[in-house]
Amino acid sequence: RRVCGPCFVELTELVPVSDEGEIITYTVVSFGFVDPATGKQKPVPYGYAAIKLDGADTCILHFLEETDPAKIKVGARVKAVFEEERTGSMLDIRCFELLER
């Protein structure tokens, strides 16, 4: 975020966070749509989760590699899977994969 939500103060400090984190909540979506970020039809099903990265205070919303709801759990550990070519945006993270426990 560029601005604090509650107090509207500009945030200037960069805080490093991990590429691993925890699923806070999730869903598996079973209907397709055109992804506004890419303009491409999103294949179904796909997992989507609120993920709190290690070292962060807030969650990010992103896609999960796993699509089986029986395998996804709140509290599960995940790791970012990055695109080979990066542009410096959130889309550099292709998805998050479940880590084995």
C-alpha positions in Angstrom: 0.0 0.0 0.0 1.1 3.5 -0.7 -1.2 5.0 2.0 -2.3 3.8 5.5 -6.0 2.8 5.3 -7.0 4.0 8.8 -5.1 7.3 9.0 -4.3 8.1 5.3 -0.6 8.8 6.0 1.8 8.1 3.1 3.8 4.9 3.7 7.4 5.3 2.7 9.2 2.5 4.5 9.7 -0.7 2.5 9.5 -3.8 4.7 11.0 -7.0 3.4 8.6 -10.0 3.6 9.1 -13.7 2.8 7.9 -15.5 -0.3 6.2 -18.0 2.1 3.2 -17.5 4.3 -0.1 -18.8 5.6 -3.6 -19.2 4.1 -6.0 -17.0 6.1 -9.1 -17.9 4.0 -9.7 -19.3 0.6 -12.1 -20.4 -2.1 -12.1 -22.6 -5.2 -13.8 -20.9 -8.0 -15.8 -23.0 -10.5 -16.8 -20.4 -13.1 -14.6 -18.8 -15.7 -14.2 -15.1 -16.4 -11.9 -12.8 -18.3 -9.0 -11.8 -16.1 -8.8 -8.0 -16.2 -5.1 -8.1 -15.5 -4.3 -10.3 -18.5 -7.3 -10.1 -20.8 -7.3 -13.9 -21.0 -10.1 -16.4 -20.0 -9.3 -17.8 -16.6 -9.4 -21.6 -16.7 -11.6 -23.3 -14.0 -11.4 -24.5 -11.4 -8.9 -22.3 -9.7 -7.9 -21.6 -6.1 -7.9 -18.1 -4.6 -6.7 -17.2 -1.2 -6.0 -14.4 1.3 -2.3 -15.1 2.2 -0.4 -13.5 5.1 3.3 -13.6 4.1 5.8 -14.1 6.9 6.9 -10.6 8.1 3.7 -8.9 6.8 0.9 -7.3 8.9 -1.7 -7.7 6.2 -2.8 -10.2 3.6 -2.6 -10.3 -0.1 -5.1 -11.9 -2.4 -3.7 -14.3 -5.0 -4.2 -17.5 -6.9 -3.4 -21.0 -5.6 -1.8 -23.7 -7.6 -4.0 -26.3 -5.9 -7.7 -26.6 -7.0 -8.9 -29.5 -4.8 -10.8 -28.0 -1.8 -10.0 -31.2 0.2 -6.3 -30.4 0.1 -6.5 -26.7 0.9 -6.9 -25.7 4.6 -6.9 -22.4 6.6 -3.5 -22.2 8.2 -1.8 -24.2 5.4 1.7 -23.0 4.5 2.3 -21.7 1.0 5.2 -20.5 -1.2 5.1 -18.1 -4.1 5.8 -19.4 -7.6 7.3 -16.7 -9.7 7.1 -16.1 -13.5 10.3 -16.6 -15.4 10.1 -13.1 -16.9 9.3 -10.4 -14.3 7.9 -6.9 -14.7 7.9 -5.6 -11.1 4.2 -6.1 -10.5 2.1 -8.5 -8.4 1.6 -10.5 -11.6 5.3 -11.6 -11.2 3.8 -14.1 -8.7 2.1 -16.7 -10.9 0.5 -18.5 -8.0 1.2 -19.9 -4.5 1.9 -23.6 -4.0 1.1 -25.6 -0.9 4.1 -26.7 1.2 4.2 -30.2 2.6 3.9 -30.5 6.3 
